[in-house]
Amino acid sequence: MSSDAESPVGPPPWLNAPPVEPYPYEDTYDLRKGPDLHHDLLGLLPFVGMWRGRGQGGFPAPEDYNFAQEITISHDGRPFLRYESRAWLLDDDSNAIGESVRELGFWRPTDNGDGIEATMITPDGVMELYLGKVIGTTRLEMETDAIVRTPTGAEVTAGQRLFGIVEGALLYAHEMAAGGQGPHPHLSARLIRVGG
């Protein structure tokens, strides 16, 4: 075929298309704004919001440490929640002294709202798949079903997470198995609703 022959397929349709407008769909943690919460998510409704508070970390770090954290649990009208967590280290006077763990993920209800599937990913090369149950409307229990790591990712082998709404606050406990050791307390915190 000669170099000046035309492609039988032609140019891709996006090649000369006009510029794209900003993303047209809203993601919200405030149930008073944006799309309606999907009916499959009603059992998880108390968790939707922006939360901020303090916690303590430990294993696999050599010593316990204090941190602050902000968790946003939002939706866009479809039957899943988006989970985003940002944490930062605190000194004994509650001053920020460095960035800490970040996580992104998605929670999907199953079993008519009695179960939950969750994916969580961190920038240290670990993706966890959690399966669990929704207990009432204020408690979630999850355990890892699978963990995928990059070749240089942290050596995490198992995890368990418990989330609960207690007196209007979001409390959680996270256990982790890593570095050839069995499950140990990893993170726990109490966060207050600051939005939603």
N, C-alpha and C positions, 0 to 999 in steps of 0.2 A: 504494500500500500504506500502510495506516495505521501510525502510530508504535507502536501497542500490539500489532501483529500479531507472532505468535511466529515465530522463524526456523525454516524447514523442516529445517534441518540440526541444530539443537539446539546446546547448549554444547559446547565442545571437551572431549574425555575427560580432559584433564589439569587442567581448571579446579578441580575439587574433590578431586583425588587427594591421598593422604597425602604427607607430606614424603619426599624421596628420601634414602636412606642414602648414606654416602660411596662413592666409586668402588670397586667390588668386585674389581677385577683388579689384580694386582701387576706392576709394572715393576721389573726387577732388573738390576744390573750384576754381581751375585755369582752365579756358576753353581752354588753350593752351596745357594742359597735360591731360592724362588719357582718359577715355571713352568719346565718343561723347555725347553731351547733347541730351536727348530724345526729339523728335519733339513736344511732348505735353507740354514741358517746355519752349518753345520759348518765350511765353508771360511773363515768369518770369526770363528770362535770365539776365536782368540788376541787379537782386538781388543776383545772384551767386557771391560769393567772400568771402574774409575775411575783416571784418570791425572793426575799433577801434576808440573810441572817448569818449566823456564826456556827462553826462546827469545829470538830477536832479530828485530825488525821493521825494515822499510825502506820502499821505494817503496809508495805514492806520497807518504809523509811526506818532508819535506825532508832529514831526517837519520835515521840508524839509531837505534834505541832498544831497550832491554832490557825484557822482560816476563816475568811468571809466568803460568801457565795451568793450568786444570783442565778436563779433558775426561772426560765420562761417556758411555760407549757401552753401552746397555742394550737389553733386549728384554722382551716380554710373552708370549712363547710363539708369536707369529705370525711369518711369514716376512719380517721386516724388523728392522733395528736402529734405535734412536733415538740421535741424536748431539746432545750439548749441550756447548758450549765457553764458558768464561768466562775472560777474561784481564784482567790488571791491570799497569800500568806500574811499573817498578822504577827507583830511582835507583842510583848507583854503589855504594852500600852495601847494596843489596838490600832497601831499604825500599819499601813500597808508596806510590806518589805519585799514583795516579789509576786510575780504571777504564779499560778498553780494550775491545776487540772482544768481542761476544757473538754466538754462532751457535746455531741450532737446525737440525736436519735429520733425514732418514731415509735409510738405506742399504738397498737391496734387491738380493739376488743374482739374476743372470740366467744364461742359457746353461748350465744345469746346474751353477751355482756358479762358472763361469769368468769371468763378467762381473759388473758392478755398475752400478746406477743410483743416483744420490744427489741429493737436493734439499737445498740449504743456504739459509738465510735469515738476514739480519742486520737489526738495527734501523735501519740507515741506508738502508733502502728498496731493498735488492737481494735478489733471489731467483735462485739459480743452479741449473741442472740439469746434473749431471755424468754422463757415461758413461765406463766404464772397464773394467779387467780385474783379476781376482784372480790373482796370480802365486804359486803354491805356497800356503802358509797364512800367510805372513808379509809379503806385499807387496801394496799396492793402487796402481794408477795410474789417475787420473781426469782428464778434460778436459771443459771446458764444452761443452755442446751448445746451450744456450740460456741467456740472461740476461734477466730482466725487472726493470725499475726503476720506481719511482714517479716522478712528475714532478720531485720534488726529491731523488731518490735519487742515491747516488754514481755517477759515470760509469765503471762497470766494464764492460769489453767482452769479456773472456776470462779464463780461469783454468785452471791445471793444478795438481793436487795429487798428491803421492806420500806414502804412508804405509807404514811398515815396522816390524816388530818386530825389534829388533837387541839381542842379549844381554839379553832380557827387558824392554827399554825400548821405548816408542812414540816413533819419530822421524817427523817429517814435514817436507816442504818445500812451500811454496805460492807459485806464480808468478801474477802478475796483470798484465793489460793494463788501463790506465785513463787517463782524461784525455787521450785522443788518442795515447797512447804504447803501444808494443808491450809484450810480456811482460817483466817484471822480477821479480827475487826480492822477495817481499812478506813472508812469515813463514817461520821455521823454528824447530823446538824439539825438545827431548828431554825426555820425560815418563816418570816412574817409576810403576809400578802401585802405588796406595795402597789399592785395594779391588777385590775380585772374585777 
